């Protein structure tokens, strides 16, 4: 067996696993959005005041919108239901977070509260938006049933 054949066989086998990273991304993102959503809902009026301090238009409405989007994201991403649908508003939420909170702190996300983590979320959400939730999702099961 030559190197080319070995490589092609290897990549064929790997391609059968391509749904595992999609599942992992969904679960990591759901976990990542859980605490921010929970914290927003625990004191939504303080979040509205914080948004007002950053000159958000309609700050309380946007606090409810962000909290609802994140909470719905936790549920839908975990189930793999409406994965493409929820990915887009979550991307918008992350872009707004980067522009209004994280950008001025630079890239490093760990101790500096930079835009690194929201950027990673955008990359993962974009992957889900393009590819969907994968075989290990309710989206897949619904689509499979719908085709019968």
C-alpha positions in Angstrom: 0.0 0.0 0.0 1.4 3.4 -0.9 1.3 6.6 1.1 -1.4 8.1 -1.1 -3.7 5.1 -0.6 -3.0 5.0 3.1 -3.7 8.7 3.5 -7.0 8.5 1.5 -8.1 5.5 3.6 -7.3 7.3 6.7 -9.2 10.5 5.7 -12.2 8.4 4.6 -12.4 6.8 8.1 -12.0 10.2 9.7 -14.8 11.7 7.7 -17.2 9.2 9.3 -16.4 11.0 12.6 -17.3 14.5 11.4 -20.5 14.7 13.5 -18.6 14.2 16.8 -17.0 17.7 16.7 -20.4 19.2 15.9 -21.9 17.6 18.9 -18.9 18.7 21.0 -19.3 22.3 19.8 -23.0 22.3 20.6 -22.4 21.0 24.1 -19.4 23.3 24.8 -21.4 26.3 23.6 -24.5 25.4 25.6 -22.3 25.1 28.7 -20.6 28.4 28.0 -23.9 30.2 27.6 -25.5 28.7 30.6 -24.0 30.8 33.4 -24.2 34.1 31.5 -27.9 33.4 30.8 -28.6 32.4 34.4 -26.8 35.4 35.7 -28.7 37.8 33.4 -32.1 36.3 34.4 -31.2 36.4 38.1 -31.0 40.2 38.0 -32.3 41.3 34.7 -32.9 44.9 35.8 -29.3 45.3 36.8 -28.3 44.0 33.4 -30.6 46.6 31.9 -28.9 49.3 34.0 -25.5 48.0 32.9 -26.6 48.1 29.2 -27.9 51.7 29.8 -24.5 52.7 31.2 -23.0 51.5 27.9 -25.5 53.5 25.9 -27.4 50.5 24.5 -30.7 51.6 22.9 -33.7 50.2 24.8 -31.4 48.7 27.5 -34.0 46.7 29.4 -35.5 45.3 26.2 -32.0 44.4 25.0 -31.2 42.8 28.4 -34.3 40.6 28.0 -33.4 39.9 24.4 -29.8 38.8 25.3 -30.9 36.7 28.2 -33.6 35.0 26.2 -31.3 34.4 23.3 -28.6 32.8 25.5 -31.1 30.7 27.5 -32.8 29.5 24.3 -29.4 28.8 23.0 -28.5 26.6 25.9 -31.7 24.5 25.4 -31.6 24.3 21.5 -27.8 23.7 21.3 -28.0 20.9 23.9 -30.8 19.2 21.9 -29.4 20.0 18.5 -32.8 21.5 17.7 -33.0 24.5 15.3 -29.3 24.6 15.5 -28.9 26.9 12.4 -31.8 29.1 13.6 -30.3 29.8 17.1 -26.7 30.1 15.9 -27.3 33.3 14.0 -28.8 35.4 16.9 -26.1 34.0 19.2 -23.4 35.2 16.7 -25.0 38.6 16.8 -25.0 38.6 20.6 -21.3 37.7 20.6 -20.5 40.5 18.1 -22.3 43.0 20.3 -20.5 41.7 23.3 -17.1 42.1 21.6 -17.8 45.6 20.3 -19.3 46.9 23.6 -17.4 45.1 26.3 -14.4 43.0 25.2 -12.7 45.0 22.4 -11.1 47.6 24.5 -9.5 44.8 26.6 -7.6 43.4 23.6 -7.5 39.8 22.4 -6.5 37.8 25.6 -9.7 36.5 27.1 -8.6 34.8 30.2 -7.7 37.3 32.9 -8.1 40.4 30.7 -11.8 39.9 29.6 -10.7 40.4 26.0 -12.5 39.3 22.9 -10.8 35.9 22.6 -13.6 33.7 24.0 -16.5 35.4 22.2 -14.5 35.2 19.0 -14.1 31.4 19.5 -17.8 31.2 20.1 -18.4 33.0 16.8 -16.2 30.6 15.0 -18.0 27.6 16.5 -21.4 29.1 16.0 -20.5 29.8 12.4 -19.5 26.2 11.9 -22.9 25.1 13.3 -24.7 27.6 11.2 -23.1 26.3 8.0 -23.0 22.6 8.9 -26.0 22.2 11.2 -26.1 20.1 14.3 -24.8 16.8 12.8 -26.1 13.3 13.1 -26.3 13.4 16.9 -29.1 16.1 16.9 -32.8 16.4 16.9 -32.5 18.4 13.7 -31.0 15.3 12.0 -33.7 13.0 13.3 -36.5 15.4 12.3 -35.0 15.8 8.8 -34.6 12.0 8.4 -38.2 11.4 9.5 -39.4 14.2 7.2 -37.7 12.7 4.2 -39.6 9.4 4.6 
